Amino acid sequence: MKKPSSKIRDEIAKLQEQLRIAETREAERIGRIALKAGLGEIEIDEAELQAAFEDVAKQFRGGKAGSNGKERGGPGSGNPAETAAVTGGAAQGSGSEA
């Protein structure tokens, strides 16, 4: 038996709300961990930070972590620890970005 489209829309709306709640919970968890690790004090471009997070995700998924700059096409997009060391002293105490 087929469901009416209104019921399907209601289910989609409920699932979208569940997704929003789950993403918020995950973002808060990752944010807390990032702040504990000191990332809030580092002045770093969002694209570089995202690339570093992608490398970490690959590492935990069993993929090859660490880029040589070819994948993302630029300097400074390789080793996340290297990037942190280079930019770490630039914004000590700023804490406004996370």
Secondary structure, DSSP 4 states (H G I P E B T S, - for coil): -PPPHHHHHHHHHHHHHHHHHHHHHHHHHHHHHHHHTTGGG----HHHHHHHHHHHHHHHHTS-----STTTTSTT-S-HHHHHHHHTTTTTT-----
